[in-house]
Amino acid sequence: MMSENNEPRKRFLALDTATATLCVAVTENGKLIHEINASGERNHSVHLLPIIEQALQASGTAGNTLGGIAVGIGPGSYTGTRIAVSAAKTLAWAWDIPVFGVSSMHAMAYGGYVKGRADNVPLNVQYDNGDTGSGSDWIIPLLDARRGQAFTALFEAGEHSPVRLVPDGIRLMKDWVQHLAELLQQAEAAGNKPRMLWFVGETGLHGSEESLLPLKEICNVRVVPYDLEGRWTGFLGEERRSGEKDDIHSLIPNYTQLTEAEVNLRKSSEGGTR
């Protein structure tokens, strides 16, 4: 794909609105060109397009010269996730460029782990039991899903970006911690127990000492409060550049659960067939 000046299209526009942070970034070959992460009230539908325009202008980037759009597809806020995906599909069609869906959990794991590894980062919880594993670090992103549940997944620290071990999903946190403990025991038996568990993201509720207590005797634990940043969605989108792009018309958010309206409709339908 070539731009008007016959140079390869290298830059990516990254969008993610699955969390309370509205994330927009322009990246190029693994480097951040410009980024805007707007925190505050969830009003992403009003601010997304103006912030996209601001990011493109600040980086000196024309939309139709982009190499692609990377968009966070969730899981996360039901309404929020749809906003970025809808915008990405519309812009990709208008500019005739490819779109690449990226897991918001993957981006959160990536950014939270990098932040946690940085020097002088305050941690919520820190458990060192002196038992150093031989495997790579594990990363668990957390996004509150209410009723004791979290949107989460499990990744292993890779050479570049995190490598997925467990799919994205909405899980009861108590059960998820128990399952992680079982996975740790299996890894230890196989001789590749991780050196550290990193819980990143919305850790205020689900990353408490009480919540993670069953894990502290098994593995070293770090908890890193982290707000999603657009660059990591962009970098993950760039990694997909050489692979298959997503179809603009069939790309949909990863909701991981039915909406309340859908649940009620299904209950009503099931009741009517009995």
C-alpha positions as CSV (number, residue, x, y, z in Angstrom):
1,M,0.0,0.0,0.0
2,M,1.5,3.3,-1.1
3,S,0.8,6.9,-0.2
4,E,0.6,9.9,-2.6
5,N,4.4,10.5,-2.3
6,N,5.0,6.8,-3.2
7,E,6.3,6.0,0.3
8,P,5.1,2.9,2.1
9,R,2.2,3.7,4.6
10,K,3.8,3.1,7.9
11,R,1.8,5.0,10.5
12,F,-1.1,3.5,12.4
13,L,-4.0,5.2,14.1
14,A,-5.0,3.5,17.4
15,L,-8.4,3.8,19.1
16,D,-9.7,2.2,22.3
17,T,-12.8,3.3,24.3
18,A,-13.4,0.0,26.2
19,T,-12.5,1.6,29.5
20,A,-13.1,4.9,31.2
21,T,-10.1,6.3,29.3
22,L,-10.6,7.5,25.8
23,C,-7.4,6.4,24.0
24,V,-6.1,7.7,20.7
25,A,-2.6,7.3,19.4
26,V,-0.5,7.6,16.3
27,T,2.3,5.0,16.1
28,E,5.0,4.1,13.5
29,N,7.1,1.0,13.5
30,G,6.9,0.4,17.2
31,K,7.4,4.0,18.2
32,L,4.9,6.5,19.6
33,I,4.4,9.6,17.4
34,H,1.5,11.2,19.3
35,E,-1.0,10.1,22.0
36,I,-4.0,11.5,23.8
37,N,-5.5,9.6,26.7
38,A,-8.6,11.5,28.0
39,S,-9.7,10.3,31.4
40,G,-12.9,11.3,33.2
41,E,-16.6,10.9,32.6
42,R,-17.6,8.3,30.0
43,N,-18.6,10.6,27.1
44,H,-16.5,9.0,24.5
45,S,-19.1,9.4,21.7
46,V,-18.8,13.2,21.9
47,H,-15.1,13.5,22.2
48,L,-13.6,10.7,20.1
49,L,-13.7,12.3,16.6
50,P,-12.4,15.7,17.7
51,I,-9.5,13.9,19.6
52,I,-8.7,11.8,16.5
53,E,-8.5,15.0,14.4
54,Q,-6.4,16.6,17.1
55,A,-4.0,13.7,17.2
56,L,-3.7,13.5,13.4
57,Q,-3.0,17.3,13.1
58,A,-0.5,17.2,15.9
59,S,1.5,14.4,14.3
60,G,1.3,15.8,10.8
61,T,-0.6,12.8,9.6
62,A,-3.3,12.6,6.9
63,G,-5.9,9.9,7.4
64,N,-5.7,8.6,3.9
65,T,-1.9,8.1,4.2
66,L,-2.2,5.8,7.2
67,G,-1.1,2.1,7.0
68,G,-4.1,1.0,9.0
69,I,-6.3,1.5,12.1
70,A,-5.8,-0.5,15.2
71,V,-8.9,-0.6,17.4
72,G,-9.6,-2.1,20.8
73,I,-12.5,-4.5,20.6
74,G,-12.9,-5.0,24.3
75,P,-14.0,-6.6,26.5
76,G,-15.0,-3.7,28.6
77,S,-17.8,-1.1,28.6
78,Y,-20.6,-2.4,26.3
79,T,-21.4,1.1,24.9
80,G,-17.8,2.3,25.1
81,T,-16.4,-0.5,23.1
82,R,-18.9,0.0,20.3
83,I,-17.9,3.6,19.9
84,A,-14.3,3.0,18.9
85,V,-15.2,0.0,16.7
86,S,-17.8,1.9,14.8
87,A,-15.5,4.9,14.3
88,A,-12.6,2.7,13.2
89,K,-14.8,0.9,10.6
90,T,-16.2,4.1,9.3
91,L,-12.8,5.8,8.9
92,A,-11.2,2.7,7.4
93,W,-13.9,2.6,4.8
94,A,-13.7,6.3,4.1
95,W,-9.9,6.3,3.8
96,D,-9.7,2.9,2.1
97,I,-7.2,1.5,4.6
98,P,-7.2,-1.8,6.6
99,V,-8.5,-2.2,10.2
100,F,-7.1,-4.5,12.8
101,G,-9.1,-5.5,15.9
102,V,-7.0,-5.7,19.1
103,S,-8.0,-7.2,22.5
104,S,-8.2,-4.4,25.0
105,M,-7.1,-6.9,27.7
106,H,-4.0,-7.6,25.6
107,A,-3.2,-3.9,25.4
108,M,-3.8,-3.4,29.1
109,A,-1.5,-6.3,29.9
110,Y,1.2,-4.9,27.6
111,G,1.0,-1.3,29.0
112,G,0.6,-2.3,32.6
113,Y,3.5,-4.7,32.6
114,V,5.8,-2.1,31.0
115,K,4.7,0.4,33.6
116,G,5.2,-2.1,36.4
117,R,8.7,-2.9,35.3
118,A,9.7,0.7,35.2
119,D,11.7,2.2,38.1
120,N,10.0,4.0,41.0
121,V,6.5,2.8,40.2
122,P,4.3,2.6,43.3
123,L,2.7,-0.8,43.8
124,N,-0.6,-1.6,45.7
125,V,0.4,-5.0,46.8
126,Q,3.8,-6.6,46.9
127,Y,4.4,-10.2,48.0
128,D,7.8,-11.8,47.8
129,N,7.9,-15.2,49.3
130,G,11.5,-15.9,48.2
131,D,10.5,-18.7,45.9
132,T,11.8,-17.6,42.5
133,G,10.3,-19.5,39.6
134,S,12.1,-20.5,36.4
135,G,9.5,-19.4,33.9
136,S,8.5,-16.0,32.4
137,D,6.3,-13.5,34.3
138,W,2.5,-13.9,34.0
139,I,0.4,-10.8,33.5
140,I,-3.3,-10.6,34.5
141,P,-5.2,-7.5,33.3
142,L,-8.2,-6.5,35.4
143,L,-11.2,-4.3,34.5
144,D,-14.2,-4.2,36.9
145,A,-17.3,-5.8,35.6
146,R,-19.4,-5.4,38.8
147,R,-21.0,-8.0,41.0
148,G,-17.6,-9.3,42.1
149,Q,-16.7,-10.0,38.4
150,A,-13.8,-8.7,36.3
151,F,-13.0,-8.7,32.6
152,T,-9.6,-10.4,32.6
153,A,-7.3,-12.8,30.9
154,L,-3.8,-14.4,31.3
155,F,-0.7,-13.5,29.4
156,E,2.9,-14.5,29.6
157,A,5.7,-12.0,29.2
158,G,7.1,-12.4,25.7
159,E,10.2,-11.2,23.8
160,H,8.2,-8.2,22.6
161,S,4.5,-8.1,23.5
162,P,2.7,-10.4,26.0
163,V,1.7,-13.9,24.7
164,R,-1.8,-15.1,25.5
165,L,-2.3,-18.1,27.8
166,V,-6.0,-17.8,28.6
167,P,-8.7,-16.1,26.5
168,D,-10.4,-12.9,27.5
169,G,-13.6,-13.3,29.5
170,I,-15.7,-12.1,32.4
171,R,-15.0,-14.1,35.5
172,L,-16.0,-14.1,39.1
173,M,-12.8,-12.9,40.8
174,K,-12.9,-15.4,43.6
175,D,-13.1,-18.3,41.2
176,W,-10.5,-16.7,38.9
177,V,-8.0,-16.5,41.7
178,Q,-8.6,-20.1,42.6
179,H,-8.1,-21.1,38.9
180,L,-4.9,-19.1,38.8
181,A,-3.6,-21.0,41.8
182,E,-4.3,-24.3,40.1
183,L,-2.5,-23.1,36.9
184,L,0.5,-22.1,39.0
185,Q,0.6,-25.5,40.6
186,Q,0.5,-27.1,37.2
187,A,3.3,-24.9,36.0
188,E,5.4,-25.7,39.0
189,A,4.9,-29.4,38.4
190,A,6.0,-28.9,34.8
191,G,9.1,-27.0,35.9
192,N,8.1,-23.6,34.4
193,K,6.6,-21.8,37.3
194,P,6.5,-18.0,36.6
195,R,8.9,-15.7,38.4
196,M,6.2,-13.1,39.1
197,L,2.5,-12.5,38.8
198,W,1.6,-9.0,37.7
199,F,-2.0,-7.8,38.2
200,V,-2.5,-4.6,36.2
201,G,-5.4,-2.3,35.4
202,E,-8.3,-1.5,37.7
203,T,-6.8,-3.1,40.7
204,G,-8.4,-1.0,43.5
205,L,-11.2,-3.6,44.1
206,H,-10.0,-6.9,42.6
207,G,-6.3,-6.5,43.4
208,S,-6.6,-6.1,47.1
209,E,-4.5,-8.1,49.6
210,E,-7.7,-10.0,50.7
211,S,-8.6,-10.9,47.1
212,L,-5.2,-12.2,46.2
213,L,-4.4,-13.9,49.5
214,P,-4.6,-17.5,48.1
215,L,-1.8,-16.7,45.6
216,K,0.8,-15.1,47.9
217,E,2.1,-18.4,49.3
218,I,2.5,-19.8,45.8
219,C,4.2,-17.1,43.8
220,N,5.6,-13.6,44.0
221,V,2.9,-11.0,43.3
222,R,2.9,-7.4,42.0
223,V,-0.2,-5.2,41.7
224,V,0.0,-2.2,39.4
225,P,-2.8,0.3,39.1
226,Y,-2.9,1.3,35.4
227,D,-5.1,3.3,33.0
228,L,-5.0,2.1,29.4
229,E,-2.9,4.0,26.9
230,G,-3.5,4.1,23.2
231,R,0.1,3.3,22.2
232,W,-0.2,-0.3,23.2
233,T,-3.3,-0.9,21.0
234,G,-1.3,0.7,18.2
235,F,1.8,-1.5,18.7
236,L,-0.4,-4.6,18.8
237,G,-2.1,-3.5,15.6
238,E,1.2,-3.0,13.9
239,E,2.2,-6.6,14.8
240,R,-0.8,-7.8,12.8
241,R,0.2,-5.7,9.7
242,S,1.8,-8.7,7.9
243,G,-1.1,-10.9,8.7
244,E,-4.7,-10.9,7.6
245,K,-6.7,-7.7,8.2
246,D,-10.2,-7.7,9.6
247,D,-13.2,-7.4,7.4
248,I,-14.7,-3.9,7.9
249,H,-18.3,-5.2,7.8
250,S,-17.9,-8.2,10.1
251,L,-15.6,-6.7,12.8
252,I,-17.6,-6.6,16.0
253,P,-16.7,-5.9,19.7
254,N,-15.9,-8.7,22.1
255,Y,-18.7,-8.2,24.6
256,T,-18.1,-11.5,26.4
257,Q,-21.6,-11.4,27.9
258,L,-25.1,-10.6,26.9
259,T,-26.5,-7.2,27.6
260,E,-29.3,-6.9,30.2
261,A,-31.8,-6.4,27.5
262,E,-30.7,-9.5,25.7
263,V,-30.8,-11.5,28.9
264,N,-34.3,-10.4,29.6
265,L,-35.3,-11.1,26.0
266,R,-33.9,-14.6,26.1
267,K,-35.7,-15.3,29.5
268,S,-38.9,-14.1,27.9
269,S,-38.4,-16.2,24.9
270,E,-37.6,-19.3,26.9
271,G,-40.6,-18.7,29.1
272,G,-42.9,-18.5,26.0
273,T,-41.8,-21.8,24.6
274,R,-42.5,-23.8,27.7
